[in-house]
Amino acid sequence: MSQRQADKACPAVIFTVPAVAVLARAMTGEFAAAWLPSILVPFVGILGPAMAMALLFNVIEARD
């Protein structure tokens, strides 16, 4: 969608930043944290279940 099409769709809205440019660059280049998946995937996939198993072990063993 170009800026002119956006202006025709919503003529009362005043765009301070071109909406197309924001949507096109939302998750690329400087806006994206490229290192985040490489940290969150092991954290959620390995450390999360390990902590859950440790907590459940403590809860199960404490019921005596």
N, C-alpha and C positions, 0 to 999 in steps of 0.2 A: 504494500500500500504506500503510495507516495504521499507527500505532504499535501498536495492539491486534493487528492481523494479524501484525505482525512479532514481537510477544511470543508469540503462539500458535505461530508457526512455529519459533521458537528460544526456548523458555522459560528455558533456562539462561544465555542471554546477557543481560547488563545493559547497556543503552544509556545512555551518559552524555550524548550529543547525539542528538536524534531523527534516525534514519537517513533518514527521508523528507525532512526539511528540508535535510540535507546533499546528498542526491542532487538535489533540486529546484533548489538554488542553486549547484550545482557550477561552472557556467560562465556565470553571470549576475551582473550588478551588481558589487559590490565584489570578488568573487572572480576575475573574468575580467580579463585585460589586453586591453582593447578596441583598443589601439593596436598590438598585436603583429602581427596579420596585415598591416597596412599597411606594416610594416617588413620582415617576413620574406619576403613575396611578391616584392618587387623584389630583395631580397638573394639569394634562392634562384634566382629566374627570370632575373636579368640578371647580377648580379655572379658568381654561381657558375659559369655557363657561360663568362663572360669570363675568369675566372681559369683554368679548365680549358683553354681554347683557348690562353691565353698559355703555360701550362706545357707543353702538348703541342707548341706551336711551338718552344719552347726545346729540348725533348727531340729533336724531329725534326731541327732544324738543328744540333744538337751531334753527330750521328752522321756524322762525316766522317773 
